[in-house]
């Protein structure tokens, strides 16, 4: 049985990916902040086909709690084929006015937790790659197009996502020869609750669909171990492709 960890699994892109993995028969460990939401998600994932599910409620700003998610997976499964880092927070504001506490939280949740979880999961990812030499194992991080092309008022968010992209590129450089590939997916606005704040300017129906991000993840999981894609940037149709 293939297995995966999905962070930020109860909403938006994370939920869509977790559901896709359940349909593909993965054993899953899922995490988000709210236990009740996780319990509801687990019931849905079982209905979608997941043979075994574990969950661990965690605030990703807490490094120890983030690492505990990996420990929960190891207790249940022992190896890992896919690590999906979709948990994150957003913040907006001009550089001159952004409070330090918001900057710090953005980096703690979006970058530091990804580093901590990836470090803790690497032994299981290497083991998973050995168990599935036809595909290897994958770390897939949900970044943002703002980590590639600057967007006004999104300096902290964009900088955090740029760091996440760099982390995946470096992971790929270090580990892909051993069968562990890293990819950052960097989309423009996706139609989720997290993007609701800007629908007065960017209509929701012009945003990227969650299903399209899920399709990219599906493609990555089907690649062989000699195919590495460190970064995928996805723009919105009707734009110049260099903006959120």
Buried (B, 14 or more C-beta within 10 A) or exposed (E): EBBBBBBBBBBBBBBBBBBBBBEBEBBBBBBBBEEEBBEEBBEBBBEBEBEBBBBBBBBBBBBEBBBBBBEBBBEBBEBBBBBBBBBBBBBBBEEEEBEEEBBEBBBBBBBBBBBBBBEBBBEBBBBBBEBBEEBBBBBBBBBBBBBBBBBEBBBBBBBBBBBBBBBBBEBBEEBBEBBBBBBBBBBBBBBBEBBEEBBEEBEEEBBBEBEBBBEBBBEBBEBEBEEBBBBBBBBBEEBEEEBB
